[in-house]
C-alpha cells in the first residue's frame, strides 16, 4: 500500500458518495484523493466486541471500500454494555451478521466480507493476506500474539488496542518501520494479570475511546494523512482522564520480527489459566485430606525462624535454600517421588517456585501440591515443628 502513488488508478466516487463524504472532501488535509484512497482500501477487523464495535461503525461511515469482519460468537446480553454495534434485536444472532447489517445501513456502498470463524493458526495467513490494514480487536492474548506474528510475517500494519478496567493502550505495530507487539511483550503476562483469565471488568465507554482511535489510525494508514502511531504507544487513564504517549523501540532480539519472513513460524500461545506448574490445594481441602489420613507429606519450605510461630501438624521442615542446594549438588532433595507432596510457605510464592524446580528435576507434577496463599491463610491449628526433621517422618503414615 502506497498512499501517494497510483492516483490515476483510484476509484471514482458516485454522486451519493460525493454527498455523503462532503465533510471529508472539504477538509484541506484530506480532500478527494484521500477519500478515493479510503474507497480503494481494505481493512480486516478481528473481533466484533468492545473495540471492534466503534471501529466497525466509524470505518463503514468513513467510506472504506472493503471491510472483512471476523468473529465466531453470537450476540449476548452481557455484550450490550459496551459492544455498541449490536442491539437487542440481534441477541442470539452471529456478531458478524449483526455488525454487517448495521455497517451496510450506514454505508450501502460498502463491500463487506463476513468470516464467521475463530481466528486460528489455520486461517490466519489466508485472512490477513487479503487486506491492507489489520485491526486487532481481540480480547485474549493467544489471539493477539497470532495476529501480531501473522502481520509481521506478511508485512501488514497491525492497529493494536487494549483495554482493562479503566485503562487503555493503542499503537500501530508495523515491523517494516518500527516495533511489533512481541518487541514490547515477548511472552504473555502472568496469568493473574491476563484479563481473559481473571475475567476483569471494563468500563463500557473505554473500548469506545480506544476503538475510535484505532479507526483513526486505520484512516491515516489508508490515506497517508497524518503520522501513524508507529514506534509510539498511547496510554489512556480513564480515571484521571489522561493520555500519555511513550516511545517504543524495536527489540533487536525480538523472537518474531528479528527473523526473516520465511523463518517466522506461527505458533499457538498456551496460557494455562489457574494451573501454572503442579497442582494447588486450598487450606480447607488440605485439612480434609489430613483429617482423612490421606498419604501425603506436608513440607514447610520456610526458614527455621518462621517455623517458630508453628506449622501444620506433621509437617516436615525443609527450607527452600536447602532444597535448592540439594537440587544442585545431588540432583534431588531428600523428598520422596512416590508420594503426594504438599509444599507450604508463608504466601504460596516460594512453594510455587520450589514446585517448578522439583518438576524440572523429574518429580511428577501431578503429585505436587501448592498450599494456596500459604500459611498466611491457614485457618487450622498450628503446631511447633520442634526438632522434627524430615528423616524422622519418612517412615510415618
Ligand atoms: Zn518484534
Boltz pocket constraint, residues with backbone or C-beta under 6 A from the ligand:
constraints:
  - pocket:
      binder: B
      contacts: [[A, 175], [A, 179], [A, 180], [A, 181], [A, 182], [A, 183], [A, 184], [A, 251], [A, 254], [A, 255], [A, 256], [A, 257], [A, 258]]
      max_distance: 6.0
